[in-house]
Amino acid sequence: MGIVEIDVHGMNVEEALKAVRRQVDAAGGGTYRIRVIHGYHGGTRIASAVREEFSYGREPKVKRVTMGQNQGITELVLREF
């Protein structure tokens, strides 16, 4: 699979975190990155919540959290490619 994308536009913070959690839990060995598309025009609540929830070693599957190619994307790195 490589990179899995999940678009959480239109979700509230709780819904977005649940959706991302499902992707992290379902990620197999072929997935090395989960790209969370949250946008940035509507504020940063979802982006901040995703970064808080999955960084600092809180989720063993997630090695690090990085900004995507633009401000509306956060990437969860599960393993290095």
C-alpha positions, 0 to 999 in steps of 0.5 A, spaced: 500 500 500 505 504 501 501 511 503 494 511 505 490 517 505 484 519 509 480 525 508 477 528 515 474 534 512 467 536 515 468 531 521 469 534 528 475 533 532 472 526 535 470 523 529 477 525 525 481 522 531 476 515 531 477 515 523 485 516 524 485 511 529 482 506 525 487 507 519 493 506 524 490 500 527 488 497 520 495 498 517 499 492 515 506 491 514 506 494 507 503 501 509 509 506 511 505 512 512 498 515 513 497 522 510 491 525 514 488 531 510 484 535 514 485 542 511 487 549 514 482 554 512 477 552 517 482 552 523 487 547 526 483 544 531 484 537 528 491 538 526 493 539 533 489 533 536 492 528 531 499 531 532 498 531 540 494 524 539 499 520 535 506 523 537 511 523 543 511 515 543 503 515 545 502 510 539 507 505 538 506 504 531 507 511 529 515 513 529 514 520 528 509 525 525 511 530 520 507 536 516 505 534 509 507 538 503 502 543 505 499 546 511 492 542 510 496 535 511 499 531 517 503 525 516 504 519 520 510 515 519 509 508 521 516 506 518 521 509 514 521 507 506 
